[in-house]
């Protein structure tokens, strides 16, 4: 072996194939790994994070007060649908006796009967008229207190076979009919007993006393409850039938609970009553907007908000949302949910009460633009929930990932000239913060990948380029997802992602939080994929942007370091984590090191003067004790670039200066730094100037001592330097001075059978050393017999192929086995012949 070559460029009898060269290169060039950027978290749950760029004046309030007056009482009343036509007969209240009701006279003929019956059917269908019917009925025993208007109206309506004129003028009073007469002799208690008894009789007649529910309208004609019913038409009679059942169910099941809510003061009892109320409404099919007495129900619930109890307000929120309120009431109830979820201590009661289902239903059904402020607080509550592990898993199981992605698509479809575009950005802050929490859960990541979350996030990033807060949240999500190969592949498929990242870096280059996450993403993309390396490198200004960022944060870190040193009596304590500027530099160097693995890109970067100068600058001003990861990353990047022997290589031009900087690292107590410095010397020692430097500075002694390491990787790096040093005939004697021969033979004995690459490098070094051999014993000393036995044994050893490995690793193993066999046979022959 006469020609000086780097240790990784081994001589073989024939020309190397492309796969052999690629495999060999992969063993020399290495990608860098680094920690994911630390994202600061607020100590308290907030609607918007600390440092929100738009300021308090440009965002909805995160602190507010809620009272019963915050809700819209008028909104809760159901619409009347069709205007009521006037009745031919009026209900007149006597001025002398306010409790008596003047009923219309009976009609004179059949036509008039049908007219009155039809009017009565309309009366039953329209709750507003019912209210008018009973609005002035007052019981004197209650000291002038008005009777429940709906209560008296319902009592009249249920007796459809014995009401109005038929009841008073033509039907004699009897025990069976139990006519209702409003006068001073009838007490409230008697009236309530009557209603209950009438309801039970009606249910017994219909055979429904065991279970009272709100049935759907049946097309079949219901049985009549009395012979006096005079309603024509199947539709009118069906409506009357359904109205009767709803009224009975309301009185027997709902109204008692509402009375309890009005009278009860104990919070625990109120919570229990709310639970019963929700169950009763659900069983009676009364949830939603169809309930006639929705106004009374909601007004009762709204008043309880003033209690200020979170457990009670949670119960109220669930019922109010289930009643499908909108407008002002929807906004207020979403704020109420937000306030409950904001308190982390409420997580236990929230996860036990099913509030998540109600909030997801709001997000799924409400209009995005019309109710964007209500959805903001609803999403804020969901975001807080996602901070709890139990609720986070519940979200995934309930399909929240797909639903939230659909919501993001709707927001992405809103154009920039839309009035709601800016306010929807506030929703995106909550949405993306929730996605960031979901991204940490494996089942959620599977759903995000399945439902194409990455392309949608890129669309949102492009649409919200000018919104620094939304952009920061999105790159945080992508930063977390890019730690997984599947998501890196999905990002690589989004060809415009590199354009977006570069645009953001140029636009917000001083925004450290955003910059570091983007650089981390680029480092992950370029770690494994040559396609990603090519795509990024080909984007206009990609390397220039990296260099500009490098300069910005290098100067920022240099200024901070000088400031620390100028403080009297205050030396810089070794930081547990890198500073913000150091962390950005670490991620930037990682991208450069990963890019340099690609052959053409590596050659271009090795010739980039400014890139190499910045890497050397890091080694100059920063010690491994100051920031270990930064210094070692810089050394690794230089090692990758030093592999390429190209015309105009900046590494080659500055090789001596680099060696001097590496000497400082080599002499440190940091073993990782020492190993990285030795790797660089392995590449640089192919130059005569560096070999002289190694001998002059006694670096070879340290390299020989590394052969005692238990790490095969360390031994490989040390052998690389020794191999290049033995190319010079005048420098070979150093191996005998420090016991290098014996250490090489011991290393071959310990690791040779398991590591063909290391065995090959050792044999190459011994071959170079023994070029002008006189006798084997003089050359190898006491290690001669051991070396002969080892070579014979290793050459006879069969190499089992591990087909469980991938093709590249099998090829690499075979390549080094063939290299070893070629060199070992020549070395064995030389020893035996001398």
C-alpha positions in Angstrom: 0.0 0.0 0.0 2.1 2.9 -1.3 -0.4 5.5 -2.1 -1.6 7.7 0.7 -5.3 7.2 1.2 -7.9 7.9 3.9 -8.6 4.9 6.1 -12.1 4.5 4.8 -10.9 4.2 1.2 -9.5 0.7 1.3 -7.7 -1.0 -1.6 -9.3 -4.0 -3.2 -8.2 -6.2 -6.1 -11.1 -4.9 -8.3 -13.1 -1.7 -8.8 -15.8 -1.1 -6.2 -19.4 -1.3 -7.1 -21.9 1.5 -6.5 -23.5 -0.4 -3.6 -20.2 -1.0 -2.0 -19.2 2.6 -2.1 -22.6 3.7 -0.7 -22.4 1.2 2.1 -18.9 2.3 3.0 -19.9 5.9 2.9 -22.8 5.3 5.3 -20.4 4.0 7.8 -18.4 7.2 7.7 -21.0 9.9 7.3 -23.4 10.2 10.1 -26.6 11.9 10.8 -27.1 13.8 14.1 -29.8 13.3 16.7 -31.0 16.0 19.0 -33.7 16.6 21.6 -37.0 17.9 20.6 -37.3 21.7 21.4 -38.7 22.5 24.8 -42.0 24.2 24.4 -42.8 26.5 27.4 -46.1 25.7 29.1 -48.2 28.2 31.1 -48.5 27.3 34.8 -52.2 28.1 34.5 -54.8 27.2 31.9 -55.5 30.2 29.7 -57.5 30.9 26.6 -54.5 32.4 24.9 -50.9 31.7 25.8 -48.6 34.2 27.5 -47.0 36.5 25.0 -49.9 36.3 22.5 -48.7 38.6 19.8 -52.1 40.3 19.1 -52.5 41.7 22.6 -55.5 41.7 24.9 -57.3 44.4 23.0 -57.5 42.2 19.8 -58.8 39.0 21.3 -61.9 37.8 23.2 -61.7 38.1 27.0 -60.4 35.1 28.9 -61.8 36.4 32.2 -65.5 37.4 32.6 -68.4 37.1 34.9 -71.6 35.1 34.2 -75.1 35.6 35.7 -78.6 34.7 34.9 -78.9 37.9 33.0 -76.1 36.8 30.7 -78.5 34.4 29.0 -81.2 35.4 26.5 -84.6 34.7 28.1 -86.5 35.5 24.9 -84.5 33.1 22.9 -85.7 30.1 24.9 -89.3 30.5 23.9 -90.3 28.3 20.9 -91.4 30.1 17.8 -95.1 30.1 17.1 -94.8 28.9 13.5 -98.1 30.1 12.0 -100.1 33.1 13.0 -103.2 32.3 15.0 -106.5 33.0 13.4 -109.1 34.8 15.7 -111.7 32.7 17.4 -115.4 33.4 17.0 -115.9 33.1 20.8 -113.9 35.0 23.3 -112.9 34.1 26.9 -114.0 37.0 29.1 -112.9 37.5 32.7 -115.4 39.1 35.0 -114.2 42.2 36.8 -116.1 41.3 39.9 -114.9 37.7 40.1 -111.4 37.2 38.6 -111.5 33.5 39.3 -114.6 32.8 37.2 -114.3 32.2 33.5 -117.1 33.1 31.1 -117.3 30.3 28.6 -118.7 30.7 25.0 -122.3 29.7 24.4 -122.9 26.4 22.6 -123.2 26.5 18.9 -126.7 26.3 17.3 -126.1 23.9 14.5 -123.7 21.2 13.3 -121.6 23.6 11.1 -121.0 25.7 14.1 -120.0 22.6 16.2 -117.4 21.8 13.6 -116.1 25.4 13.6 -115.7 25.4 17.4 -114.0 22.0 17.4 -111.5 23.1 14.8 -110.8 26.2 16.8 -110.2 24.1 19.9 -107.7 22.0 18.0 -105.8 25.1 17.0 -105.9 26.2 20.6 -104.2 22.9 21.7 -101.5 23.3 19.1 -100.5 26.9 20.0 -98.9 27.4 23.4 -98.9 31.2 23.1 -102.7 31.1 23.1 -102.7 28.8 26.1 -100.7 31.3 28.0 -103.3 34.0 27.1 -106.1 31.7 28.3 -104.9 31.4 31.8 -102.9 34.7 32.3 -105.5 36.3 34.6 -106.7 33.4 36.7 -106.0 34.2 40.4 -106.8 32.2 43.4 -108.0 34.3 46.3 -106.6 31.9 48.9 -103.1 32.7 47.9 -103.3 36.4 48.9 -103.6 37.7 45.4 -100.8 35.5 44.1 -101.2 34.5 40.4 -101.8 30.8 39.7 -99.4 29.1 37.4 -100.8 30.1 34.0 -99.6 26.9 32.3 -100.9 24.8 35.2 -104.5 26.0 34.8 -104.3 26.0 31.0 -103.2 22.4 31.0 -106.0 21.4 33.4 -108.4 22.9 30.8 -106.8 21.3 27.8 -106.6 17.8 29.1 -110.3 17.6 29.5 -110.9 18.0 25.8 -114.2 16.0 26.0 -115.7 18.2 28.7 -114.5 21.8 28.2 -115.9 25.2 27.5 -119.6 25.5 27.0 -120.3 21.7 27.0 -118.7 21.5 30.4 -120.7 24.2 32.2 -124.0 24.5 30.4 -125.0 21.1 29.1 -123.3 18.4 31.3 -124.7 18.0 34.8 -122.0 17.8 37.4 -121.2 14.3 38.5 -118.5 12.4 40.5 -117.1 10.8 37.3 -116.7 14.0 35.3 -115.0 15.9 38.2 -115.5 19.3 36.6 -113.0 22.0 37.3 -114.7 25.1 38.8 -112.5 28.0 39.7 -114.0 29.7 42.7 -113.2 30.7 46.3 -114.2 27.3 47.7 -111.7 25.2 45.8 -108.3 25.2 47.4 -105.0 24.8 45.6 -104.4 21.4 47.2 -107.7 20.0 45.9 -107.0 21.3 42.4 -103.6 19.5 42.3 -105.2 16.3 43.6 -107.8 16.5 40.9 -105.2 16.9 38.1 -103.2 14.0 39.4 -106.3 11.8 39.6 -107.5 12.8 36.1 -104.1 12.0 34.7 -104.0 8.6 36.3 -107.4 7.8 34.9 -106.4 8.9 31.4 -103.3 6.7 31.6 -105.3 3.7 32.8 -107.7 4.1 30.0 -104.9 4.1 27.5 -103.0 1.3 29.2 -99.8 3.5 29.7 -99.6 3.9 33.4 -96.4 1.8 33.8 -94.2 3.9 31.7 -94.7 7.5 30.5 -92.7 8.6 27.5 -93.0 10.9 24.6 -94.0 8.7 21.8 -93.6 9.6 18.1 -96.8 10.6 16.3 -98.5 7.4 15.1 -100.4 7.4 11.8 -103.1 5.2 13.4 -106.2 6.8 14.9 -105.9 6.8 18.7 -108.7 5.6 21.0 -111.0 8.3 22.3 -111.0 8.9 26.0 -114.5 10.2 26.1 -117.7 10.2 24.1 -117.9 14.0 24.1 -114.8 14.5 21.8 -115.9 16.5 18.8 -112.7 16.9 16.7 -112.8 16.2 13.0 -109.8 15.0 11.1 -107.2 12.4 12.0 -104.3 15.0 12.1 -106.1 17.2 14.7 -106.9 14.3 16.9 -103.4 12.9 16.7 -102.0 16.3 17.8 -104.4 16.5 20.7 -103.4 13.0 21.7 -99.7 13.8 21.7 -100.2 17.1 23.4 -102.1 15.4 26.2 -99.3 12.9 26.8 -96.7 15.6 26.8 -98.7 17.7 29.3 -99.2 14.7 31.6 -95.5 13.7 31.4 -94.5 17.3 32.1 -96.8 17.6 35.2 -95.9 14.2 36.6 -92.2 14.0 35.8 -90.7 17.5 35.1 -92.7 20.0 37.0 -92.0 18.5 40.5 -88.3 18.7 39.8 -88.5 22.3 38.7 -90.4 23.1 41.9 -87.6 21.4 43.8 -85.0 23.5 42.0 -86.8 26.7 42.9 -87.2 25.8 46.6 -84.0 23.9 47.3 -80.9 25.7 48.7 -78.5 22.8 49.3 -76.0 22.5 46.4 -75.7 18.7 46.7 -79.5 18.3 46.5 -79.6 20.7 43.5 -77.0 18.7 41.7 -79.0 15.5 42.3 -82.2 17.3 41.1 -80.4 18.4 37.9 -79.3 14.8 37.3 -82.9 13.6 37.7 -84.1 16.4 35.4 -81.7 15.5 32.6 -82.7 11.8 32.8 -86.5 12.7 32.8 -86.1 15.0 29.8 -84.1 12.4 28.0 -86.7 9.6 28.7 -89.5 11.9 27.7 -87.8 12.9 24.4 -88.0 16.5 25.5 -84.4 17.5 24.9 -83.8 20.0 22.0 -86.1 22.8 20.8 -89.4 21.0 20.5 -90.5 21.3 24.1 -93.4 23.7 24.5 -92.5 24.8 28.1 -88.8 25.2 27.1 -89.0 28.8 28.3 -90.0 27.9 31.8 -87.4 25.2 32.0 -84.5 27.3 30.8 -85.4 30.3 32.9 -85.4 28.1 36.0 -81.9 26.8 35.1 -80.5 30.2 34.2 -81.3 31.5 37.7 -79.3 28.8 39.3 -76.1 30.0 37.5 -75.9 32.7 40.1 -75.1 30.1 42.8 -71.5 30.1 41.5 -71.0 26.4 42.3 -68.9 24.6 39.7 -70.4 21.2 40.2 -73.9 22.6 39.9 -73.0 24.8 36.9 -71.6 21.7 35.2 -75.0 20.0 35.6 -76.7 23.1 34.3 -74.3 23.4 31.3 -75.0 19.9 30.2 -78.8 20.4 30.3 -78.8 23.8 28.7 -76.5 22.6 25.8 -78.8 19.6 25.4 -81.8 22.0 25.0 -80.0 23.3 21.8 -79.9 27.0 22.8 -78.4 29.5 20.4 -77.5 33.1 20.1 -76.7 34.9 23.3 -77.5 31.8 25.4 -75.2 29.6 23.4 -72.4 32.0 23.9 -73.0 32.2 27.7 -73.3 28.5 28.2 -70.1 27.9 26.3 -68.4 30.5 28.5 -69.8 28.6 31.5 -68.2 25.4 30.2 -65.0 27.2 29.6 -64.9 28.5 33.2 -65.5 25.1 34.6 -62.8 23.3 32.5 -60.4 26.1 33.1 -60.1 25.0 36.8 -57.9 21.9 36.7 -59.4 20.8 40.0 -62.7 20.2 38.1 -61.2 17.5 35.8 -62.6 14.7 37.9 -66.2 15.9 37.9 -65.9 16.8 34.2 -64.8 13.4 33.1 -67.6 11.8 35.2 -70.5 13.9 33.8 -70.3 13.5 30.0 -69.7 17.2 29.2 -67.3 16.3 26.4 -70.2 14.8 24.4 -72.2 18.0 24.6 -69.2 20.2 23.6 -68.3 18.0 20.7 -71.9 18.1 19.5 -71.8 21.9 19.5 -68.6 21.9 17.5 -70.1 19.4 15.1 -73.5 21.2 14.5 -73.2 24.9 15.1 -72.5 27.4 12.3 -68.8 28.3 12.2 -69.2 31.9 11.2 -72.4 32.8 12.9 -71.4 31.4 16.3 -67.6 31.8 16.1 -67.2 33.4 19.5 -69.3 30.7 21.2 -67.2 28.0 19.4 -64.1 29.8 20.6 -64.9 29.2 24.2 -66.2 25.7 23.4 -62.9 24.9 21.8 -61.1 26.5 24.7 -62.9 24.1 27.1 -62.0 21.1 24.9 -58.4 22.3 24.8 -58.3 22.3 28.6 -59.8 18.8 28.6 -57.1 17.6 26.3 -54.5 18.4 29.0 -56.0 15.6 31.1 -54.8 12.1 30.1 -58.2 10.4 30.8 -60.2 13.0 28.9 -57.6 12.9 26.1 -58.2 9.2 25.6 -61.9 9.7 25.7 -61.7 12.3 22.9 -59.9 9.9 20.7 -62.4 7.1 21.4 -65.3 9.5 20.6 -63.9 10.5 17.2 -62.8 13.9 18.2 -59.7 13.8 15.9 -61.7 13.5 12.7 -64.3 16.0 13.8 -61.7 18.6 14.7 -59.9 18.1 11.4 -63.3 18.7 9.6 -63.6 21.9 11.6 -60.1 23.0 10.5 -61.0 22.3 6.8 -64.0 24.6 7.2 -61.8 27.3 8.6 -59.2 26.8 5.8 -62.0 27.3 3.2 -62.7 30.8 4.5 -60.9 33.3 2.3 -58.8 36.1 3.6 -61.2 38.8 2.4 -64.0 37.3 4.5 -65.2 39.3 7.5 -64.7 36.4 9.9 -61.2 35.5 8.7 -59.4 37.3 11.5 -61.7 36.0 14.3 -61.5 32.5 13.0 -57.7 32.7 13.7 -58.6 32.7 17.4 -60.4 29.4 16.9 -57.3 28.0 15.1 -55.2 28.8 18.2 -57.4 26.7 20.4 -57.7 24.0 17.7 -54.0 23.6 17.0 -53.2 23.6 20.8 -55.6 20.7 21.1 -54.0 18.9 18.2 -50.6 19.4 19.8 -51.9 17.5 22.9 -53.4 14.8 20.7 -50.2 14.3 18.8 -48.6 12.9 22.0 -51.0 9.9 22.0 -50.3 6.9 19.7 -53.9 6.2 18.8 -54.5 9.8 18.0 -51.4 9.9 15.8 -52.7 7.0 13.8 -56.0 8.9 13.2 -54.1 12.1 12.3 -52.1 10.2 9.7 -55.2 8.3 8.4 -57.3 11.4 8.0 -54.5 13.4 6.2 -53.8 15.9 9.0 -50.4 16.9 7.6 -51.6 18.3 4.3 -54.4 20.2 6.1 -51.9 21.6 8.6 -49.8 22.8 5.7 -52.8 24.5 4.1 -53.6 26.3 7.4 -49.9 27.3 7.7 -50.0 28.8 4.2 -53.3 30.6 4.8 -52.1 32.0 8.2 -48.6 32.9 7.2 -49.0 36.5 8.7 -50.5 35.2 11.9 -47.4 34.5 14.1 -49.4 32.8 16.8 -51.2 30.3 14.6 -48.0 29.6 12.7 -46.1 28.9 15.9 -48.8 26.4 17.1 -48.9 24.6 13.7 -45.1 24.2 13.5 -45.2 22.9 17.1 -47.6 20.2 16.0 -45.5 19.3 13.0 -42.4 19.3 15.1 -43.9 16.7 17.4 -45.2 14.6 14.5 -41.9 14.8 12.5 -40.2 12.6 15.1 -42.0 9.7 13.5 -41.0 8.3 10.1 -44.6 8.0 8.7 -45.2 11.7 9.3 -41.9 12.6 7.8 -42.9 10.8 4.7 -46.3 12.6 4.6 -44.5 15.9 5.0 -42.0 15.0 2.2 -45.1 14.4 0.0 -46.2 18.0 0.6 -43.8 19.6 -1.9 -44.7 23.1 -0.8 -43.8 22.5 2.8 -40.2 23.6 2.2 -41.3 26.8 0.6 -43.5 27.5 3.6 -40.8 26.8 6.1 -38.3 29.0 4.3 -40.8 31.8 4.1 -41.6 31.6 7.8 -37.9 31.5 8.7 -37.3 34.6 6.7 -40.3 36.4 8.0 -39.9 35.5 11.7 -36.2 35.0 11.9 -36.0 36.6 15.3 -38.9 34.5 16.8 -36.9 31.8 18.5 -39.8 29.6 19.3 -41.0 29.4 15.8 -37.5 29.2 14.2 -36.3 26.3 16.4 -39.3 24.1 15.7 -39.0 24.6 11.9 -35.3 23.8 12.0 -36.0 20.7 14.1 -38.6 19.6 11.5 -36.0 20.1 8.7 -33.5 18.1 10.7 -35.9 15.2 11.0 -36.8 15.3 7.3 -33.2 15.3 6.2 -32.1 12.6 8.6 -33.2 9.6 6.6 -34.4 10.7 3.2 -32.1 11.6 0.3 -35.2 12.8 -1.5 -35.9 15.3 1.3 -32.3 16.5 1.2 -32.6 17.2 -2.5 -36.0 18.9 -2.3 -34.9 21.3 0.4 -31.4 22.0 -1.1 -33.0 22.8 -4.5 -35.4 25.4 -3.0 -34.1 28.9 -3.8 -32.2 30.5 -1.0 -32.4 27.4 1.3 -28.7 27.4 2.3 -28.5 31.2 2.4 -31.4 31.2 4.9 -29.6 28.7 7.1 -26.4 30.7 7.0 -28.3 33.9 7.8 -30.0 32.3 10.8 -26.6 30.8 11.9 -25.1 34.3 11.9 -28.0 35.8 13.8 -28.0 33.3 16.7 -24.2 32.9 16.7 -23.9 36.7 17.4 -26.7 36.5 20.0 -25.0 33.7 21.8 -21.6 35.3 21.6 -23.0 38.5 23.1 -24.7 36.6 25.9 -21.4 34.7 26.7 -19.4 38.0 26.8 -22.0 39.5 29.1 -21.7 36.6 31.5 -18.0 36.8 31.6 -18.0 40.5 32.4 -19.9 40.0 35.6 -17.6 40.2 38.5 -17.5 37.2 40.7 -20.1 35.4 38.6 -18.8 32.7 36.5 -21.3 31.0 34.2 -22.7 27.9 35.8 -22.9 24.9 33.6 -26.5 25.0 32.3 -28.6 21.9 32.5 -30.1 22.7 29.1 -28.7 24.8 26.2 -29.7 28.4 26.1 -32.2 29.5 23.4 -29.5 30.7 21.1 -27.4 27.5 21.6 -30.4 25.3 21.0 -31.1 27.0 17.6 -27.4 26.6 16.6 -27.5 22.9 17.5 -30.6 22.3 15.3 -29.1 24.4 12.5 -25.8 22.4 12.5 -27.8 19.2 12.5 -29.5 20.2 9.3 -26.1 21.0 7.7 -24.6 17.7 8.8 -27.6 15.7 7.6 -27.6 17.5 4.2 -23.9 16.7 3.7 -24.6 13.0 3.6 -26.0 13.5 0.1 -22.9 13.3 -2.3 -23.5 16.3 -4.4 -24.9 18.4 -1.6 -22.0 17.4 0.6 -19.4 18.5 -2.0 -21.2 21.8 -2.4 -21.3 22.5 1.4 -17.6 21.4 1.8 -16.8 24.2 -0.7 -19.0 26.7 1.0 -16.5 29.0 2.7 -19.0 30.7 5.0 -20.5 27.4 6.2 -17.1 26.0 7.2 -16.1 29.3 8.9 -19.2 29.3 11.0 -18.6 25.7 12.2 -15.0 26.5 13.1 -16.2 29.6 14.9 -18.3 27.5 17.2 -15.2 25.4 18.1 -13.2 28.6 18.8 -15.5 30.4 21.2 -17.4 27.5 22.8 -15.8 24.8 25.0 -17.4 21.4 25.5 -17.9 22.2 29.1 -20.0 25.2 28.1 -22.3 23.3 25.8 -21.5 19.7 25.0 -24.1 19.1 22.3 -23.3 22.3 20.4 -19.5 21.6 20.2 -19.9 17.9 19.3 -22.5 18.7 16.7 -20.1 21.2 15.1 -17.3 18.5 15.1 -19.7 16.0 13.5 -20.6 18.4 10.7 -16.9 19.1 10.0 -16.3 15.4 10.0 -18.9 14.8 7.3 -17.6 17.7 5.2 -14.0 16.6 5.5 -15.0 13.3 3.8 -15.3 15.1 0.4 -12.0 15.8 -1.4 -13.2 18.4 -3.9 -11.5 21.3 -5.6 -11.8 24.5 -3.5 -12.8 22.6 -0.3 -12.9 25.0 2.5 -12.2 22.2 4.9 -9.0 21.4 3.2 -8.0 25.0 3.1 -8.5 25.3 6.9 -7.4 21.8 7.9 -4.6 23.0 10.3 -6.8 25.5 12.0 -9.5 22.8 12.4 -6.9 20.4 13.9 -5.8 23.0 16.5 -9.5 23.5 17.5 -10.0 19.7 17.7 -6.9 19.3 19.9 -8.8 21.3 22.6 -11.7 18.9 22.3 -9.4 15.9 22.3 -7.8 17.0 25.6 -11.1 17.5 27.4 -12.6 15.1 29.9 -15.7 14.5 27.7 -15.4 11.1 26.1 -18.0 11.8 23.5 -16.1 14.9 22.4 -12.8 12.9 22.3 -14.3 10.3 20.1 -15.8 12.9 17.7 -12.4 14.7 17.5 -10.6 11.4 16.7 -13.2 10.8 13.9 -12.3 14.1 12.3 -8.6 13.3 12.6 -9.3 10.1 10.9 -10.4 12.0 7.8 -7.9 14.9 8.1 -4.9 12.6 8.7 -4.8 11.7 5.0 -3.0 15.0 4.6 0.8 15.2 5.4 0.4 18.4 7.3 -2.1 16.8 9.7 0.1 13.7 10.2 3.0 15.9 11.1 0.7 17.8 13.5 -0.4 14.5 15.2 3.1 13.4 15.7 4.4 16.8 16.8 1.6 17.2 19.4 1.9 13.6 20.6 -1.7 13.0 19.6 -0.9 9.5 18.5 -0.2 8.5 22.1 -3.7 9.4 23.0 -5.1 7.6 20.0 -3.3 4.4 20.8 -4.7 4.5 24.4 -8.2 4.5 22.9 -7.6 1.0 21.6 -8.3 -0.2 25.2 -11.8 1.1 24.9 -14.7 -1.3 25.3 -16.5 0.5 22.5 -15.9 -0.9 19.0 -16.9 2.4 17.5 -14.1 4.2 19.4 -11.6 1.5 18.3 -12.6 1.9 14.7 -12.0 5.7 14.9 -8.6 5.2 16.5 -7.6 2.6 13.9 -8.5 5.0 11.2 -6.0 7.6 12.4 -3.2 4.9 13.0 -3.8 3.5 9.5 -3.2 6.9 7.9 -0.2 7.6 10.0 1.5 4.3 9.0 1.4 5.3 5.4 4.5 7.5 6.1 7.5 5.2 6.4 9.3 7.7 8.7 6.4 7.6 11.3 5.8 3.9 11.7 8.1 3.5 14.7 5.6 5.2 17.0 3.5 2.0 17.1 6.3 0.2 19.0 7.0 3.1 21.4 3.5 3.1 22.9 2.8 -0.6 22.7 0.6 0.0 19.7 1.3 -3.5 18.1 0.2 -5.4 21.2 -2.9 -3.2 21.6 -3.9 -3.8 17.9 -3.5 -7.5 18.3 -5.6 -7.5 21.5 -8.3 -5.5 19.8 -8.3 -7.9 16.9 -8.7 -10.8 19.4 -11.5 -9.2 21.3 -13.6 -7.7 18.5 -12.4 -9.3 15.3 -14.8 -12.2 15.0 -17.8 -9.9 15.6 -16.7 -6.9 13.6 -15.2 -7.4 10.2 -14.7 -3.7 9.6 -12.6 -3.3 12.7 -10.6 -6.5 11.9 -10.0 -5.2 8.4 -8.7 -1.8 9.6 -6.3 -3.5 12.1 -4.9 -5.8 9.4 -4.5 -2.8 7.1 -2.5 -0.9 9.8 -0.3 -3.9 10.5 0.3 -4.4 6.7 1.4 -0.9 6.3 3.6 -1.1 9.4 5.3 -4.4 8.3 6.1 -3.2 4.7 9.9 -3.4 5.2 9.9 -6.3 7.6 13.2 -8.1 8.4 11.8 -10.8 10.6 8.3 -11.3 12.0 9.5 -11.5 15.5 11.5 -8.2 15.3 8.5 -6.6 13.6 5.6 -7.8 15.8 7.6 -8.8 19.0 5.8 -11.0 21.5 2.5 -10.7 19.7 3.7 -12.6 16.6 2.4 -16.1 17.5 -0.9 -14.6 18.8 -1.3 -12.7 15.5 -0.6 -15.8 13.4 -3.1 -17.9 15.3 -5.8 -15.2 15.0 -5.4 -14.7 11.3 -5.5 -18.4 10.6 -8.6 -18.8 12.8 -10.5 -15.8 11.3 -9.7 -16.8 7.7 -11.1 -20.3 8.4 -14.2 -18.9 10.0 -17.5 -19.3 8.2 -19.6 -16.2 8.0 -23.3 -16.9 8.7 -25.5 -14.5 6.8 -28.3 -12.9 8.9 -31.1 -12.6 6.4 -33.3 -10.9 9.0 -31.3 -7.7 8.3 -32.1 -5.4 5.4 -30.2 -5.5 2.2 -27.9 -2.6 3.0 -26.6 -4.1 6.2 -26.1 -7.6 4.7 -24.2 -5.9 1.8 -22.1 -3.9 4.3 -21.2 -7.1 6.2 -20.2 -9.0 3.1 -18.2 -6.0 1.9 -16.0 -5.8 5.0 -15.7 -9.6 5.2 -14.3 -9.6 1.7 -12.0 -6.7 2.5 -10.7 -8.5 5.6 -10.0 -11.7 3.7 -8.0 -10.0 1.0 -5.8 -8.1 3.5 -5.5 -10.8 6.1 -4.3 -13.4 3.5 -1.5 -11.1 2.4 -0.5 -10.3 5.9 -0.5 -13.9 7.0 1.7 -14.8 4.0 4.1 -12.0 4.8 4.5 -13.1 8.4 5.0 -16.8 7.5 7.6 -16.0 4.9 9.7 -14.0 7.3 
